[in-house]
Structures are given as C-alpha cells and as structure tokens.
C-alpha cells in the first residue's frame, strides 16, 4: 500500500498520477463530461434517493467488493502496489445488472430500468468495500505488529520490545476497522457543497468515473460497453485458465512458471525474470509508462548494482554471521533506503499540495469577493446538477452527532484494544481530523493526490516519540492507521460526491451506499486477509508474499522511538543521498519544461523494488509495451479497450486465489514441481 498516491496506492497514486491523463481529465470539454446531457425533464424523472439504492445493486456491490478485496489483498501482500480499480468497478457493475435484466427479460419478467444513478451507487459501494482491504493496514501498519515482523526488525534492537507485538486476529481487526472507518465518512459531510459547488474542485478520478457511467447510459455508450464487456470476459477467462494451469507446476518452493529464469539463472537469482503474472501485466497496462519505467529503474539500481556491491562488504559494513533478515544485515540497507525514498517523495508532495491548496483557497476567496453572483452565470445543465446535489441535503445535526458518537466509541475502544495508545491521543486526533481531512480532500480535488499516508506517517513519528521506548512502536503504528483512515475516507467520499454530482445521484444515497460498502469491507477485508495468512507464508522475505510495507512501517516506528541508532554502518549516508535524490527529482520534474520533466522517474515507484525485487517491474513493463504497441496499431481501439482488457487480466488471475487458497487450506498440493538448475 504505497503512500501519497491515488493510483490508490501507486498505493494511492497508481492509475491516477498519470500526468498527461490527469491533465486530460481536468481539461475535459463540457461535451465529454456531459456524455448524457441533462434534459429539461431529467431532474423530475430521477428516482428519489431511497429508490436509487436497490437490493440487486447491493448484491452486485457485495460480489464485486469480495472479488476486488481478494485481488488487492494479494497485491498488498506481494508488492504493495494497487492500481486504481474504480473504472473497472463501474464497468463490472454495468455488466452485472445488464446481464441480470436481460436474463429476466428472456424469462418474460419485467425489471426496473437500470439507471446511471444505480450504476453510480454500485460503483461507490463496491469501491468503499475493497478500499478497506487497500488501506486497512493488512500489508503495513497492522501486519507490522505481528511477531514475525518484530523478529525481522531485530529482537536486539532498542525500542523493538517483545511487548510491542499483537498477532493478527479476525475479531480485533474487525472491531478496529469498525471504530476507525466510519468517523471519516462524516468528517466533511457538512462542507460537501463548498467543495463541489462553491470551489468547483475537479476531483479527476471522480470526474473520469462519472464520464464513464454517463457514457454507458446512452445509445452510443451501450455499444461501447458491449465491446468492453466482451473484451473483459475474454481476457478474464484466459487469465483465470492460465492461473489454473500454472498451479499444477507449483508443488514446492521456487517452483512453477513464476520462477522461470527468463534472462538466465544469474539474473533470476537477482530477481530479474518474467514471472507470467497476469495481475502485474494488467496493472502495468493501467499505470503510466513513467510509473513502470521508474519501477524498472529502481530494480536495476538496487538489485542490479547496489545490493551486489554492498553484499561484498559483508564482514566490513555489517556482520557476516547474522541472519539475512536482520536489520543489521543487507536487509537493513534495503528497508531504510526505501524509507528514505518514500519519506523524501512524501515530504515534497506533502508541502507542495499544502502550498497549492492554501494559495488556491486564497485565490478562490478573492475571486468570490469580486464576483458575488457567480452562480447566475452557470450553464443550465450545471444549475440542474447543483439543484439535485443540494435539494436532498444531509442534516448538519446528523453529521455532527454521528461524528461525535463515533469519536467517543473510538476513544474508548482503541485504548482497550491497544493500551499503548492513550485515550487523550485519540481524542486529540479526532479534534484535529476535520482540519486534516479538509486539507487532504481539497488537495485531492486539485491534484488527485491522496496524501493520507503522509498524514499517517507524521502521526506515526510523533506518537512513537511521545510514547517512549516501551509503548512507542505500537502507539505509532496504531496512531498512523487512525489518522490515515479518517483522512483517506473523507477524501474518497468527496471523490464519490463529485461522481454523484455529475451523474445526478443523490448525496444521501451516495453517503448511505458508502456506509454500506464500508461496513461490508470491515468484515470482508479481515476474512480475506486470513485466507492468505493461513494458506500462504505471509511475511517471509524469501517467499511470494513478502508484505514489504509491514517491515517498513515497523522500522519507521522504531526510528521514531530511538532515532538513527537503528541503522547499519554507512546506511545513514546512503539514506541522506536517496532522500535528497527524491526531493531533487520532484523539483526537476516540476520546474523544468514538460519535455524534460516527463522523463524524470518517480521516487515513490523506485522505492518498491528495493525490497521486493525486479520481477514484477518487468511484468508491468510488459503491460506498458502491450499498451504502446496497441496504441501504435489502433489508437482509438486501444483507448476504448485497454481498461477492460487490463481489468480482465487482473480479475481472472486474482479470482484464482480463492480456489487455490481453499486447496492450500485443505493441504491439497499440486502434483508437479517445475524448477530450473544449472548444467552442472
């Protein structure tokens, strides 16, 4: 779950920090946004908010949410990179309901017409569900509490005490998610009109989803949707069957196509190989070329150059007789240099977005003072959208009462689960949360960058330092999750409100569908996590499910407690260098001409392969190569079909996880081990 990205996650930027694509969305012509324009009678024909939420829609959302929870949990526990699946969720919602209505039609049963409002509700509910799996900390701050991560961080490390562990459990994880996830839903509800109508924030991801949904519900869009559905189903089936075929050859460790030494055995030992994962190929098709090339560059710098060179210094820079997983060995360099890149990139973008937000608010307020009757100059379609958005208001007293109630529950419940995090820290967090949430939501509306993880990391360092050596690690990790959850969910809700504003969907139904999806996700996400946790070797640095961000976040907390004494020899100097590189790379990208800046790598993307390896970067570059070739051959077809084909590859490969996990739980092993040896 990678930070400061709304790619929603890269971890929260993957898929949406595609610079050219974002600018295209932000500069959409009015004809593009209004693919299905608002006619004079459309407002009066819209179903009341209660009828926009349907049983069939909730069932479809539940199924989509489960499928995507499995997919993103796999990504969380392998690389931590999660592409943005919002558009795919809208497409799947359309597929589910259109298939359902056609089946009923063939049975001579009349069904309720499928509207863009219902499509929006399904997308909102499904995304809210799988977002809990993305941001719930299962691959980062919550998993960082377990015993295995504690041992990897070094049992002899000061501040990393045996009492700073808590083994994963379905009960406490569900309870923690319930008490932390709902507060964010109500934090910014009272100012939704200011953000969407008064400030006219673009929320590019929300706008893009609305364009897609509006396009589906037109005659032209129906033809387009059928093509996308056909492509999705075709590649979904192929991906699922390919994953099933591969399973037969994975009877032991380092077996199967995933370990195919594409570039030779020496390159394979340094993690350079194509592992035939359709999930990463599909993710590479969704992500920009810059993201994928940044990943590859990070893999080359780390596994191709740095780790072999530092490994030669064993016995000089670090002891030769300690386990490879120890933070005092080569693994320490991998983890802490990744942290330096993540912190440098996060700090730069944090300051940048805050500056951008403050200057934009100032300019907006100044402009409103000069033009007080701005709304009177709006086009008639915008006025109708504003009317729908405001006429079914959410009572202020309800939002405030709900926020206070959930805050009290959380302030009581969290210290009971984690005594290391004192109740007054929780209370202070909830007093500060609306302000932090506003800053994050405003910045996301301008840039599409969700900075929730950066707010969470600030809380992590502060709480770890304030709580002392005995309580600091747990307090920092839990506090990080608390702040991140509030700030992220409130920002995501504003994206959904923007989608609802453009599709004429009631804010009440949007809020309720978000709450339903969140409640489902709070149950589905921990169960999905335990499916992986029990069936696979999660957290093994040499296995397929490395969960790299668990060790990163735990070591961040240890740094907050004890400072730089946790670093191995010469690691601090290397961290300074990569921290400076991250800031310099961002400065060059922002200050140089576009033709230069577009080639500057993303430090956040570069950081991931430092720990995980280079294999998935090669897969994602293959996805980029497919997109490039497709656009070269037929650009118009590629623009239409790439999201559907990529979603099919991701979903087919991801869905195979369910039966393979069940087989693993029942100790059913594949019959063959395919591995590769040298000629000697």
C-alpha positions, 0 to 999 in steps of 0.5 A: 500500500504505497503512500501519497498516491491515488493510483490508490496506492501507486498505493494511492497514486497508481492509475491516477498520477498519470500526468498527461491523463490527469491533465486530460481529465481536468481539461475535459470539454463540457461535451465529454463530461456531459456524455448524457446531457441533462434534459429539461425533464431529467431532474423530475424523472430521477428516482428519489434517493431511497429508490436509487439504492436497490437490493440487486445493486447491493448484491452486485456491490457485495460480489464485486467488493469480495472479488476486488478485496481478494485481488488487492489483498494479494497485491498488498501482500506481494508488492504493495502496489494497487492500481486504481480499480474504480473504472473497472468497478463501474464497468463490472457493475454495468455488466452485472445488472445488464446481464441480470435484466436481460436474463429476466427479460428472456424469462418474460419478467419485467425489471426496473430500468437500470439507471446511471444513478444505480450504476453510480451507487454500485460503483461507490459501494463496491469501491468503499468495500475493497478500499478497506482491504487497500488501506486497512493496514493488512500489508503495513501498519497492522501486519507490522505488529505481528511477531514475525515482523518484530523478529525481522526488525531485530529482537536486539534492537532498542525500542523493538520490545517483545511487548510491542507485538499483537498477532493478527486476529479476525475479531480485533481487526474487525472491531478496529476497522469498525471504530476507525472507518466510519468517523471519516465518512462524516468528517466533511459531510457538512462542507460537501457543497463548498467543495463541489459547488462553491470551489468547483474542485475537479476531483479527476478520478471522480470526474473520469468515473462519472464520464464513464457511467454517463457514457454507458447510459446512452445509445452510443455508450451501450455499444461501447460497453458491449465491446468492453464487456466482451473484451473483459470476459475474454481476457478474464477467462484466459487469465483465470485458465492460465492461473489454473494451469500454472498451479499444477507446476507449483508443488514446492518452493521456487517452483512453477512458471513464476520462477522461470529464469527468463534472462538466465539463472544469474539474473533470476537469482537477482530477481530479474525474470518474467514471472507470467503474472497476469495481475502485474501485466494488467496493472502495468497496462493501467499505470503510466509508462513513467510509473513502470519505467521508474519501477524498472529503474529502481530494480536495476539500481538496487538489485542490479548494482547496489545490493551486489556491491554492498553484499561484498562488504559483508564482514566490513559494513555489517556482520557476516554471521547474522541472519539475512533478515536482520536489520543489521544485515543487507536487509537493513540497507534495503528497508531504510533506503526505501524509507528514505525514498518514500519519506523524501517523495512524501515530504515534497508532495506533502508541502507542495499540495499544502502550498497549492491548496492554501494559495488556491483557497486564497485565490478562490476567496478573492475571486468570490469577493469580486464576483458575488453572483457567480452562480447566475452565470452557470450553464443550465445543465450545471444549475440542474446538477447543483439543484439535485446535489443540494435539494436532498441535503444531509442534516448538519445535526446528523453529521455532527452527532454521528461524528461525535458518537463515533469519536467517543466509541473510538476513544474508548475502544482503541485504548482497550484494544491497544493500551499503548495508545492513550485515550487523550491521543485519540481524542486529540486526533479526532479534534484535529481530523476535520482540519486534516481531512479538509486539507487532504480532500481539497488537495485531492480535488486539485491534484488527485493526490491522496496524501493520507499516508503522509498524514499517517506517517507524521502521526506515526513519528510523533506518537512513537516519540511521545510514547517512549521506548516501551509503548512507542512502536505500537502507539505509532503504528496504531496512531498512523492507521487512525489518522490515515483512515479518517483522512483517506475516507473523507477524501474518497467520499468527496471523490464519490460526491463529485461522481454523484454530482455529475451523474445526478445521484443523490448525496444521501444515497451516495453517503448511505451506499458508502456506509454500506460498502464500508461496513461490508469491507470491515468484515470482508477485508479481515476474512480475506486477509486470513485466507492468505495468512493461513494458506500462504507464508505471509511475511517471509522475505524469501517467499511470494508474499513478502508484505514489504510495507509491514517491515517498513512501517515497523522500522519507521516506528522504531526510528521514531522511538530511538532515532538513527541508532537503528541503522547499519554502518554507512546506511545513514549516508546512503539514506541522506543521498536517496532522500535528497535524490527524491526531493531533487527529482520532484523539483526537476520534474516540476520546474523544468519544461514538460519535455524534460520533466516527463522523463524524470522517474518517480521516487515513490515507484523506485522505492518498491523494488528495493525490497521486493525485487525486479520481477514484477517491474518487468511484468508491468513493463510488459503491460506498458509495451502491450499498451504502446504497441496497441496504441501504435496499431489502433489508437482509438481501439486501444483507448476504448479497450485497454481498461477492460482488457487490463481489468480482465487480466487482473480479475481472472488471475486474482479470482484464482486465489480463492480456489487455490487458497481453499486447496492450500487450506485443505493441504491439497498440493499440486502434483508437479514441481517445475524448477530450473538448475544449472548444467552442472 
